[in-house]
């Protein structure tokens, strides 16, 4: 039982497949060009492009990746307006704002990324796992910051948010257990930092309407997803993943929203797979002749669960 819980809360591997990245890059270039042409055409009729906000999130930034991360922050400063994740203001037309966040509160991010952010006065929100501070989460060369280190991180530029108590997939928990993860994390971080904690990020990007309602009940003001879904009242805000080893063009396109299609494509793929599996199971039931000694039923355990797609 313990090993199952540990497996559920540890970070899954995040594959970096060059071919897939290249395809995504090509599609994103097309999306960017089409968008630019559209707004150039709209400007001819007096329509101004609205201000946009893009959220990016990191996990670890290793010592060997500091130079790459530093270059990315230079690009961010040149191409966008850095804003705090909890300070999203009405933007003037044409302004592209970007907020930076980091999940889990890895020590490598605290040691290597935070100084680069502070040097450039770029705000950042770090989502901490309140009940596993100092834990490695299965990593060999990194760990989550300790309580003392987390207190030292908080500043006018660095905001601390909640990432649950133990880092489970909230959608697999009962309402009571999920509320404990949300409320206890909120309470511990508030007591540790001596300030209210109003921002929350669900582990693995796993949150449905039930979990979002529990987040409101637990006292959170904003929830930051690993997809680009958002609510009209800004309670739910979307983000796109960034990594220090992103290609320069890849990172630039993420900053201007050209990768906004990716999460939607992942969800579409999950729905299509589920739909095809349903069709196949139906075809099997109709193609097998009725016979007393044959069991052509399909139990739920035989059907793969595509209710949530790993986003890394």
DATA-V221865 format. One record per pair of residues at least 4 apart in sequence whose ideal C-beta (glycine too) atoms are under 6 Angstrom apart, sorted by the first residue. I is the first residue (numbers start at 1). J is the second residue. D is the distance in whole Angstrom. If there is no record, write none. Layout:
i->(I,I)
j->(J,J)
d->(D,D)
This chain:
i->(8,9,9,9,10,10,11,14,25,28,28,28,31,31,32,32,39,42,48,49,51,51,51,52,52,53,53,54,54,55,55,56,56,56,57,57,57,57,58,58,59,60,60,60,60,61,61,61,61,61,61,61,62,63,65,65,66,68,69,69,69,70,72,73,73,75,76,76,77,79,80,80,80,81,81,82,83,83,83,84,85,85,85,86,91,91,96,98,100,101,102,102,103,103,105,105,105,105,106,107,107,107,108,108,109,110,110,110,117,117,118,123,124,125,125,125,126,127,127,127,128,128,128,129,129,129,130,130,130,130,131,131,132,133,133,133,134,135,136,145,145,147,153,154,154,154,160,161,162,162,162,162,162,163,164,164,164,165,165,165,167,169,169,170,170,170,170,171,171,173,173,178,179,179,180,182,182,183,186,186,186,189,189,190,190,198,199,200,200,200,201,202,202,205,205,205,206,207,207,215,215,222,223,224,224,225,225,226,227,227,228,228,228,229,230,230,230,231,231,240,240,241,242,242,246,246,253,253,254,261,266,270,270,273,274,281,283,285,288,298)
j->(168,166,167,168,137,138,137,312,250,253,258,259,258,261,253,258,49,47,93,94,91,92,95,96,257,88,97,98,257,99,239,100,240,242,101,103,239,241,102,242,103,106,108,109,142,65,69,108,109,112,113,244,108,112,69,244,112,244,113,116,244,116,251,116,120,79,80,98,120,255,96,98,255,95,97,122,87,97,99,123,99,101,125,199,95,97,256,255,124,125,109,126,127,201,126,128,144,145,142,111,143,145,112,142,113,114,145,153,122,124,157,157,158,159,161,199,160,161,163,201,150,160,163,144,163,167,165,185,188,189,165,166,144,144,146,147,146,144,143,149,150,192,158,158,160,193,193,199,185,186,189,197,200,201,181,185,203,181,184,185,203,204,206,178,202,206,211,206,208,177,178,214,183,214,184,214,218,218,197,218,219,193,197,196,197,221,222,215,220,223,224,206,207,225,226,311,308,211,212,220,223,237,236,237,239,229,238,311,238,263,238,260,263,238,236,237,238,235,236,254,259,312,246,254,250,251,258,259,259,265,309,306,309,306,306,298,287,296,296,302)
d->(6,5,4,5,5,4,6,4,6,5,4,5,5,6,6,4,4,4,4,5,2,6,4,5,6,6,5,5,5,5,4,6,6,4,5,6,5,6,5,6,6,5,5,6,6,5,5,6,5,5,4,6,5,6,6,4,5,4,6,6,5,5,5,6,5,6,6,6,6,6,5,4,5,6,5,4,6,5,5,4,4,6,4,6,4,6,6,6,5,5,5,5,5,6,5,4,5,5,5,6,5,5,6,5,5,5,5,6,5,5,6,5,6,5,5,6,6,4,4,4,6,6,6,6,5,5,5,4,4,5,4,5,6,6,6,5,4,5,4,4,5,6,5,6,5,6,6,3,5,6,6,5,5,5,4,5,6,5,5,4,5,5,5,5,5,6,5,5,6,4,4,5,6,5,5,6,4,5,6,5,6,6,4,6,5,4,5,6,4,5,5,6,4,6,3,5,5,4,6,5,5,6,5,5,6,6,5,4,6,4,4,5,5,5,6,6,5,5,4,5,5,6,6,6,5,4,4,6,5,6,5,4,5,5,4,5,6,5,5,5)
